[in-house]
Amino acid sequence: MRTSKLYAPTLRETPAEAEVISHQLMLRAGFIRKAAGGIYNYLPLAWRVLKKIERIVREEMDAAGGQELLLPIVLPAEMWQETGRWDVYGDEMFRLKDRHGRDFCLGPTHEEMITTLIRDEVRSYRQLPLLLYQIQNKFRDERRPRFGLMRGREFIMKDLYSFDRDEAGLDISYKKMYDAYSNVFTRCGLTFRPVEADPGAIGGKGSHEFMVIAEAGEAGIVYCDGGCDYAANVEKAELHPIAAPAAAPLALELKDTPGTKTIAAVADFLGLPADRTVKTLAYATDKGLVIALVRGDHEVNEIKVQNAVGCIALEMADEAAIAAAGTSPGFMGPIGIKNAIVVADNTVMKMANTVVGANQGDRHYVNVNPGRDFTPDIVADIRLIQEGDPCPRCGTPVKAARGIEVGQVFKLYTKYSRKLNATYLDENGQEQVMVMGTYGIGISRTMAAAIEQNNDANGIIWPAAIAPFQAVVIPVNNADPGQRELAERMYADLTAAGLETVLDDRDERAGVKFKDADLIGYPLKVTVGAKAVAEQRVEVKTRRGGETHFFPLAEATAAVKDLLAKL
């Protein structure tokens, strides 16, 4: 490909709308252009990267026994209503009606569709197991699309679905996909970590996320590098209760605490550490008002609260809802609360002589003892893990990092197959429910994550396996016949050797060409200048690390190919 013909409109300035580095660089390097909020055009350079990621994914899925198919994007509402997810997905689902008034949606995921297909076609145990996948655009109406391709409303995804006879078979399919995902992200040249995760709206009882480690990651993860290999998304990370020092229960007291609407303020006013107080938060949910209690120096994990209560929607309650429960913002507590589900973290239940809001303005109860003074409706692990908390497996203090989720694997068991009546006949002619798993990779998100993890002040540093082109040949002075001819020769030789090569044949200053090459992120830059013509040797510079090599012209093609293989 000649740069003069390549559609890659680069920008010198960073667009104001771009918040994270991958978004900035994909716009500046001519990879994407915005069509609407959360919806992008993929230009040729981006499409080449995406196709390479897709090829790696296909090879690993096929090697694990997957079979590729293609399901429709427009999905009928009936199957979603059968599983109950028509309501669960809420406003994130793009909904539409056909001319006859029938309800459809744009597929955000395809569990219902694939299960319905298999239910109608597979009848015998001899047809199982099945691993079926597709690569297709998905649609989710994000409330606030942001970060370019990291959280968009239309994105490219690979989704695979496994159908097995029993849980033992599911374990085998799950392990195949777990290993295949590890292979995919390793081959893409990414630093990643599989972590335990909450399955969210997909459902099921077992899940791992594959996280690319990057500062811009939306998700927090914790991991143990001590006595075990435990790693989890902070939303999922387990925590054991912390027992307070033993103390004799003191008499309950009601105290005036004027102006103490925060944990810090009440602790300071009473001369107590924050870990002697209880933090109370109120949430509006589809199950009614939920009051969550954690130790004062801890944070509430809203996903855990949602799972503990079994609610679909959860958001901070407004003052009217709080007042209706007979309490006051800033002074909420569990004693005497009404018309609410009270959920206490298990550490709260281990506390003694603590402080809670009195549900009256400027007043708190002191010497509160759970069990004696209040009894919650639910006791569960609902706190957010923090760096330094003990690992739930071995007790070593955990470390924290940020990650970008690029893939997730789920054990669905019979969540969808039972509701949609996907059954088979076993060896004895008895009807059994199929056991399922679902496995997704964000293809477009993987491209963005690769940039977040591989960049510098000059632009993108592509892992060689997914770079749009492997090398660029740059004549320093395209008007010089010797340089132009030598550059053409290198371009022809590298292309003939099977290397994906760009020739920058533009009548631009050398500095412009070098800047564009670094911005786009070609793994190798082959420079042809006056010295190269005089000495019949070329300069080859690696984008990652910036090492410079000089190779005689006769050996240059083989040397470049060898150098590329080592990247």
N, C-alpha and C positions, 0 to 999 in steps of 0.2 A: 504494500500500500504506500502510495506517495502522499506526503502531507498536504501537497497542493490539492489533492482530491479528497482528503479525509474530512468528513463532516465532524469537526470537534471544535466548536466555537469557544475558545478560552477567554477568561475574563481576568483583568489585572486587579480589580477591586473585589472585595468580598461583599456579596449582597447582604443587606441589613437583616433580611428575614432568616438567614442561616444562623442557628444557635450553636450547633456542635460541629466539630472539625470535619466529620464525614460529609455533612450537608454542604459546608462551605467549599470543600475541595471538589466534590462532585459537580457543583455548579461552576466553580472557577475553571476546572479542567475540561469542561464540555462533555460531561457524562450524562447529566439529566437537565431537564427544564420543567418548571412547574406548570401544570395544567389547571389545577384548582387546589384548595387546601387538602393536603394529604394525598394528592394524586399527581403523578409525574410521568413525563415522557422519558423513555430510555433512549438515549442517543447511541450511535454505533459503538463507541468505546464501552459504554456500560453494557450494551447487549452482548458484546464479546465476552466480558467478564461473567455475566449471568449464564451464558451458554456453557462456559467452562465449569462453573460450579454445578450446573445441571448435569453435565457429563460425568463428573466425579460422583455425584449423587446416584445417577442411574447405574453406573458401574457397581457401586457398593450395594445398592438395593437388589440388582439382578444377581450379584454374587451371593447374597443372603437368601435367594430363592424368591424374591419379589417378582411380580408380573405387573407390567404397566398397562393402565387403561385410562380412559378419560370420561369423567362424569360431567353432567350439565352444570352450568353456573346458575341458571334460574331454577329454583327448587320449589315444589309445591308445598303449601303450608301444612297439609294434612299429616305428613309424616312427622313434622316438628311438633304438631299438636299431640300426636300419639305419645311422644316421649316427654312432653311437658316443657320442652325448651323454647317453644314459640314465645312464651312469656318470660322465661329465664333470661334470654338474651336481651330483652328490653330494647332500649333505643339504639343499641349498637347494631342492630340488624337492619339492613336496607330492605324495606318491604315495598311491594308493588302489587297492583291488581291487573289482570288482563282485561280485555274488552268485555268479558262476560262477568266481571266482578269477582273472579276467583283470586284468592290470596296466594302470593308467591314471595320468595325472598331471593336476594343475591347471596350465593353461598359463602358464609363466613367459615364454614368447615363442613365436612360431608359424612359424619357418622350415620345420620339418618338415611341418606341416599344409598350409601354402600350396603348398609344392613338390610334395607328393603330389597335391593337388588339380589343379594345373596339369599335372603329368605325365600325369594320366589324361584330361585334356580338350583340351590344346593339342598339335597335331601338325604344323602347317605354319608356315613362316617368315612367311606372310602374317598370322598371328595375333599376331606380335610387332612391336614391344615391348609389354609390359603393365606398368602401374603399379597395383597393387591395395593398398588400405589398409582398416584397421578402427580403431575406437576402442572399447576394451574393457578390462575389469578383468584384471589379471595377478596372479600369485601366486608369491612367492618366500619360502621359509621362512628368513628372515634369522636368523643365530645370535644377533644382538643388535639387535633393532629399536630405533631411537632417532631422536631429532630430529623427532618427529611424523610429518608426511607426507614428510619428506626420505628416510627409510629405513624403509619399512614392509613388511609382509608381503602386503598387498593394496593395489594402486594402479591408477590409471587411466592407460592408455597408448594413444597412437596408433602403430601400426606399419604401415609401407608396405613392399612388396616389389616389386622391379623384375625383369623377365625380358626379356633381350635376346638377340640372335643372337650377338653377339661382344663383345669388350672395348671396341671403339670405341663400340658402342651403350651399354654400361655407363657409359662416361665421360660420355655425354650425359645418361643418367638420373641419375647421381650429381650432376652439375652442376645439373640441374633441382631436385633435392631440397636441395642445399646452398643454392641461391638462395631456394628456398621457405622453408626454415628461417630464413634471415636475415630474410625478410619477416615470418614468424610472430612472431619475438621482437621485431622492431622495432615491429610493430603492437601487441604486448602492452605496449609502453612500457618495455622492459627494456634495461639496459646489459649487453651480452654480448660474448663473443669466441669465434670458432671456433678450436679448437686441435687439432693433430695428437694422435692418441690410439692406445692399444693396444686391439685389438679384443676381447681377453679370450676368454671361452668362446664368443662368437658366431662367432669365426673370421674368415677373410678376411685380406687383405693391405693394405688401405688404410682409414683411418677418421679422422673428425673428430668431436670433441665440441663441443657448443655450451654454453659456460660462462657463467652469470650471475655477474658479479663481486660477491662479498659476503664479508664477514669470516667468516661462519659456514660458508663453503664447506668441504666435506669434502675436496675435491681441491685440490692445489697446481698452479698453472700457472706457466710462465715465458714471457716474450715479449720480443721485440726491438723497441725503438722507435727504432732507429738506422738502419742501412743496408738493412733488409729488413722484411718483415711476418711473420717467423717467430713462431709461437706453438705451444706444446705442453703437454700434461699432463706433470707431472714424471715419471710412470711411463714415458712414451714418449720424452721429450726426448733427442735424440742428443748424444753427447759425443765429441769427438776425443781421442785419447791425448795425454797431456802428457809430453814427454821431459824426463828429469832432466838436469842439467848433466853433460857428459862427464867420466868419471873412470875411471882405470885400475882394473881389478878387484883387490881385495885378498884375502888369504887368508881362507877361511871360519873363523870361530871360534865356539866354544860358550862362553857366559858364564853365570855364576850371576846371576840377577836376582830375588832374593827378594821376594815379595809384590807383584810388578808384574803384576797381572791386567788392567790397562787400558792403552790406548795412551798416555794422559797419564802414567801411572805409569812405564812402561818408558822413555818418551822422557825424562822427568825424571831417572830413575836413570842412564841412559846419557849424558845431556847432549846429546841430539840433538833436532832439531825433529820434530814428528809426521809431516811429509811424507817422512821418511827411514825410516819404519816401514811394515809391512804389517798391516792388520787382517784377521783370519780369523774367519769365521762359519760355523757348521755348521747344515745344514738336513736335516730328514727329508722325503723325497719318495717318490713311487711308483716312482722309478727307483733308490732307494737313498739313502745318505747323500751329500749334496753339500757340498763345502767351497768357500766363496766368498772370494776375495781381492781387497781394494781397498787403495789407499794409506791410510795411517793417519789422515789428516785428511779422508778421504772417507767417504760412507755407501753401503751396498749398496742397490741398487734390486732388490727381490725379484721384481718383474714381469719385469725383464730377465733375471734368473737363471732364472726359470721358463721363459721363452722360449728361452734359450740351451740349457738342458738338455732341453727338450721334455717336461717333467713336467706332470701334471695338478694334483697337490696339492703344497704346499710350506709347511712350518712349522718353527719353530726346533727343533733336535734336543735331546733330553734327555741327561742325563749318561751314561746307560747306552749310548746309541748313540755318543756321543763316545768313551767308554772302549773300545768295541768296535773303533773305528778306530785304537786305539793312541795316543790323545792325551789331553790333560788340559785341562779348561775354563780359559780365561784364558791358556793357553800353547800354543794350537794353531798349527800352521804346516804348510806344504806338503812339507817335507823328511821323507821316511820315512812319510808318512801312508799308510794301507792301507784297502782296502775302501771307497773313497770316490771320487766324481767330483770332481775339482778344477777349478774354474772361476776363471780369473784375469781381472781387468779389464785392458783393453789398456794402461792407464797403468802398471800394475804391471810389465808386461813391458818398459817403458822405464826402469825404476829401476836404480840401481847401488849396490852396497855397502849394502844395506838391512838391516833387522832383521825377523826373523820368529820366531814361537814355535817352541820346539824339541820340542814334544809331550811334554815332561817338566815336572813341577811346578818352578816357580822357575828356569827356564832359557830362554834365547833364543839363537838364532844371530845373529851379526852378520857384516857384509860378505857378505851373501847376494846373488847375482847370478842373476836368472831366466835360464833356458836353460842355465847352467852347473851350478847347484845344485839346480834342480828344473824339471820340465817339466809344465805343467798339461795336463789332458785337453782343455780348451776355453779359448780366449781370445776374449773378447767385451767389448763396452761394457756393463758391469753396474753402473756407479755412478749414484747419484742426483744429478741436476743441482742446483746451488745458485745463489742470486742472485749475480750477478757473474761467473759462468762465461762463457766466450766463446760467443756465438751460433754454432751449427754452420753457419750459412749465411754470415754476414758477419764474425763475430769480435767484434762489439760486445758488451760485457757485458750479459747478460740481466737483466731485472727479474722479480720474483716477485709473485704475487697469489694470493688464494684464490678458488675458483669453485665454483658449484653446477651440476652437469651436469643440463641440462634436455632435451637431445636429443643423439642420436648417429647418424651415417651411416656405413655400412660397405660396402666393396666385397667381396662374397663370392666373386666369380668363379664357379668350379664346385664349391665346397666341398660344397654340399648337392645340387645338381642331378646331379653325377656319382654320388654315393653312392646317390641315390634314383632314378637313371636317368631324369631329366627331360630328354628329347630332343625334337628337331623335325626335320622334313625340309627341307633347303634347296632352292634353285632346281633343283638337279641330282638331287633325290631322295635325296641323301646324308643320313644321320643325323648330327646335330650336338648337342652338349650345350649346354643353355641357360646363359647367363651371368647371374648374379644380384647384386642388391644388397639391403640391408635398412636401414630408416630409422625410428628411433623417437623419439617425443617423450613425455616424462612430463607428462601433463596435470595431475595432482594435484600433482606436484613443481613444475611451473611456477607454480602458485598459491602454494605455500610460498616459492619463490624470489623471487617478486614482493614478498612481505611482507618477506623478509630484506633486500631492497634498498630498500624504501620504507616507512620507519617513523620515528617519533620517540618521545619520552617519553610522548606522549599516546595513541599507538596506531598503527593502519595508515594509510598514505597511498597509496590505490589509484591506479595509472595509470587515467585516465578510461576507456580502452577495455575494461577488464576489471572495473571496480568493480561491486559487486552492484546498487547504485542510483547514479544520477548526482547526485542532489541530495536534501537533506532540508529540509523546511520546519518551523521551530520557533516556535510561539507562546510568547512568554515567560511569559504568564499565560493558561492555557487557560480559566480561569474568567471572564476578561474577554470579554464578547460581541463587542466591536469587534475585539480581537486574534484571537479564534477565527474570526470571519467573514472577516477579511482573510486569515488563514492558509488557510482553506478555499478562498478564491478563488484564491490563488496556487497551491495544490496542484492545483486543477482546471485552471487555465490552463497550468501547466507540463506536466501529464499530457496535456492536449489537444494540446499542441505536440510531443508525442512523446518527452518527457523522462521517464526512469524516476525517479519521485519518491516519497519517503516523507514522510508527514505525521506528525510526533510529536504525537499527540493525547492523550498520557497526562496524567493529573493529577499530574504530578511537578514538583519545583522545576526552574527553568530550568537551574541548574548540573548537575543529573543528566542532563538532555537533551543539553546541550552536551558533557559528558564522554562519553556514549554515542556521540554523533555523531562525535567525534574518534576514539574507540576503534575503531569500525566502519570509519571512513575514507571516508565519503562525500566525493567531490571538491568539492562545493559545499554550503554551509550558508546557507539563507535564513532570516533572523531577523525575526520580526514582533513588535514590542513597542509600548508606548504611543506612542512617538515616531513609529513607522511609521504608526499609525492617525491621529495628529494631522496629520502632514505628507504622508500618502499616498505614502510611499516606503518601500522595504524595504532592509535591509542584506544584502549577499551577501558571504560570506567564502570564500576558497579554502582547501582543506585543505593543499595544497602551497604553501608560501610564506607563508600566512596573510594575504594581501592582502585588504583590506576595501573594498568598493565600495557606493555608494548609488545606487539607481535609482528614478526616479518609477514609481509603480504602473503607469501606462499603458505604460511602456517596459520593465518588469521582465522579462517573459517573453522578449522578443527579446534583451534584454541578457544574461540568464542563458544562453540558448542559444548566443549568440555567445561568451561567456566560456568555456563548456564546450568549444567547438570549438577553443579555443586551448590547452587543457590537454594 
